[in-house]
Amino acid sequence: MTVALTALITVLLVALLGVLGVVCTPRWRVEPFTNHITVKSSSTAIRAKNITTPQEGRYRTKETHIAVNLGGGKSVNAIVREPVGAPDGHAACLFLHGSGTGKSSEAYGDIAYAMASTGITTLVPDKRLDNYSMLSRDYESSANDYAQSLKILRAWPGVDASKTGIYAESEGTWIATVLTDEHPDLAFAILASSPVVSGRQLMAMSATNYLEAVGAPKAVTRIIPKLTSLSVQAVGPNYADFDAARYRKSMTMPLLIDYGTRDTAMPVEQGARLLTRAANAAGNRNVTVRYYYANHQIRTGSAQPAPGLPLESHYTHDLEDWVNAVAAGAGAGDWTTPMVAGAQPNQTLTAPTDTSPALVTSVGVIAGAIALCLLCALLAMLGAPVLIAAGVIRGRARKSGHDPHDDPQLAAAPEQGRIPQPAVPRFTGSLRASLIVNTVLAVGVTCVFLAYLVTVIIDAISLTSNSTVLARNWHVVTALAWMAVVAFAWLLAELVTEALRRHTGAVAAARNACHAAPDARSSVGTSSIGFGHAMVIVCVVLSAAVSLALLAFWGLFG
C-alpha cells in the first residue's frame, strides 16, 4: 500500500511542481540579435575636411598631482597631464572610471598621456569609494563628484572651458550620461564599452551569452530570466534598475562611441544603435561609431580584460584626431571618414528591454523561503534528540516502577476498572526513516543548488569557461531534486498509511469497548503520536515542501 501511494503521490507532485515552474517563468527571454550594423570601412581613422590635427608626440607633457575637494570634508587625488607649449584655448578631457577601485595612478595613464602629447589637457581623478560598494552605488552622486573635477579642468591654465569634454568607460558611461544631463554644455563625450541599458537588462544578456558560449545545459540558461527579473530592493544591488534610458536623452554634444568586437559582455551593436537613436532624437547628428578588434578595455592580446595588455594600436590616435577635430569645430557634415567604421561587430544576443517578473517578484521572497526551509530542518534536527531523550526517560521510569500508570492499586482485573496504559509515543521505523531522509535531502539539495547557482554567477562575472563542470554538476543537482520528490512522496504516503492504521485501530478498540463492562468503556484508549512528534513531522514536511517549491521555481521540473 505504501509503495502504491508513493508512486501515485510522486506523479501528482511532479505535475504540481511542473505547473509551479511554468507560472514562475517570466514571459520574456533573451532573444538572438538580428538588427546588425554594417561598417562602411575597416579603417578606424577619423578625419575632418580642412582640419589638420596634431599627432602623438607633438608636445612634451607635464604631470601635476592635485587634490579635488568633493565637499562634505571629502576629497580625492587626481593627476593632470598637460601639453607643454600648446597654444592657449586648447581642448581638455576629464576621465570617468569604470567599475572597480579606479586609482588615478593606475587607470587611463597611457590614454591620458597620449592625448596630452597632442595638445589636450587631461584630468584623471581617483574614484570615490566610500559611497561605492558591491550592493550600493549612486550614479547621480558620482556624477556630482566628477563635476568638481570638471570645474578644475575647465579653469586650468591654457584650457578653453567651451572645448572641455569627457571620456568614460563601461560602468562609467552610466555616470557620464548623468553628467551630460547636468552639463549639456560639455564640448564632447566619448563612451567606450558602454552598457547603455540598465544593469538588470545587461546582466540578462551577458549571463545568457556566457552560458551559451561555454555550452551550459539549456535548463541552466533558462534560469537567467527568473534570476534577473527578481526585484533586489532591500537586499541590493540598488543600481540594478538605474534609469539608463532617461539619461540617454542627454547626449546633445558631439559623441564618439567605441566598442571592442571581442567584448561579449556588452551590447556592442544594440548599444550603438540606442545611443545614436537617442542622440538623433535630441537633434544631435554628430555621432561617430568605431569598432576595434579588441576586448572590453579596447586592449589586445586576450579577449578577457587583464592587467598589462596593450591598447589597440590605432585607438589613441583616433581619439585624439576626433577630439581635436571637434575642438576645431567639426560638425556632423564635416567628416571625410565614415561615421561607422572598424572591425565588423557580431552581437549574438539582445539585451531585453522588458524584464518583468512572473509569480515571484522579489529576491527577498526566495531568500525567505530558503531561510524557512533551513530553519524548519534545523528545528526538526534539534527536536529529534529531545524526543529520543524523553522516550528513554519514560522507559526507565516505567521499569523502575515510578511511572504513575504502574500504580499497584490499579493492577486489578479489567472488570475492576483498571485504566489501560497508553503506549509510549514514538515513530514507526519506516516513518522515522522517511523523516530522516527528507530532512537530509531538503537541506542538501537546497544548499547544493545554491552553491551551483553561485558558481554560475561567479563564472559569468569572471568569464570562466567551465562547460564540463557546469554540465556534470547540473546532472548531480537534477538527480538530487528527483530523489527529493520521491522521498517527499514516500513521507506523505507514510503519514497517510499511519493515519489509516490509527483510524483502523481506533475503530477496532471502540468495537471491543462495546462488549466491555459499562464502567470500563470510557477507559479504553489507543496509542497516538505526541505533540512533540507532531511538531517534528510538521517541520520536516514544511522544510521538504519549501525545498521542492524552490527547485520548481528554478525550473528543475519543467
Summary of the structure (lengths in Angstrom):
residues: 558
radius of gyration: 34.8
end to end distance: 29.0
largest distance: 123.0
contacts: 1837
relative contact order: 0.14
helix: 48%
strand: 13%
